[in-house]
Amino acid sequence: MGATTGVGAVSLLHCFSKSHTLSLASFRILPRLTCSFSSSINFNISFAPPKPKPKPNNLHPHPDLSNEPDGPLLIPWIVRGEDGNLKLQSEPPPSLLNAIATAQTGTRKDSNQKTKTTAATTKPQKIRATAPPQHSKAARRFYNQNIKESSGARLSKVLAASGVASRRSCEELIFEGKVTVNGSVCNTPQTRVDPAKDVIYVNGNRLPKRQPQKVYLALNKPKGYICSSGENESKSVISLFDDFLNTWGKKRPGVPTPRLFTVGRLDVATTGLIIVTNDGDFAQKLSHPSSNLSKEYIATVDGLVYKRHLMAISEGTTIEGVHCVPDAVEILPRQADMQRARIRIVVHEGRKHEVRELVKNAGLEIHSLKRIRIGGFRLPPDLGLGKYIELNPTNLNALGWKS
């Protein structure tokens, strides 16, 4: 029974080898093994070759095995052919090779793109300096006449600069409907106008096209004059400039007469330096606390002045809920022709009657008070009471203003 089974197995292997077209020559043949049974029948058994072990530090993923002594190693690939049947082949399918090649190419491309992007972000880009575009004269003229906003100013400011009235009075005239612009009544003081192009009437009188030039004057104010620009004030500081305003038209024909006003105030009993102008921006700059301009006064007092009086003045006093402290307090040497003591006081707050309140709080009584300096500009010692001078650019710079 065992012999018959062994012969049948050999016949079956022989038939299997003949019925298939796959050649066994491509497989590696191992040494023949002999199995012996009790019936003394020999079998020829072949095994598949063992897988090769990967070599360390091998740069080639698929080593060339054609030079091996036992022949090349077959790696079968099961693929579906064009006829739809499965078949074995020794090479990978083309679709797999294309996918591998595409993946490798895409990875390299992405790494190159990242490298280029990083280099582009790290390197500073050079910006070329380009010249501003040049426009024709006609284009610039059209822009200045029709588009440029800085050519116009607020209506109330234009009226005040033309000498109509103060800024507040001009606003009241506008609200009352007494001002027309280009034939229409204008009730908005913020309307931007240009006297050179717009036709402006105030109470039936046309406003001049040309604006008066800026005027800056320094006056040595006498005692008894008030710092008001009202027309009904007989002893106004502005009345001291009547000769200046009356001769304005002769010296500057065609230019409107400026409307002058004082920068800040001095009380009726105080004399000395005060600035007069028609420039509202200049007056706002000097009067605003942010300018921090110091003001120097000479106070002539009755009685004797002791150290305790100077200490009391330097400690300051409260005016309208604000504690005001002077910058400097000093007693001046007594002059031969003057029997009263004089105190130099420098302040920067500019509160109403500040110097008078400081002296009064110390227990002294002021006989006369005179302001001699504002900022870096000092009243000329040879300028008489009621006289004035025009300020030059150097004087304006001393006041912190650049015309």
Order of alpha helices (4+ residues) and beta strands (2+ residues): alpha-beta-beta-alpha-alpha-beta-alpha-alpha-beta-beta-beta-beta-beta-beta-alpha-alpha-beta-beta-alpha-beta-alpha-beta-beta-beta-beta-alpha-beta-beta-beta-alpha
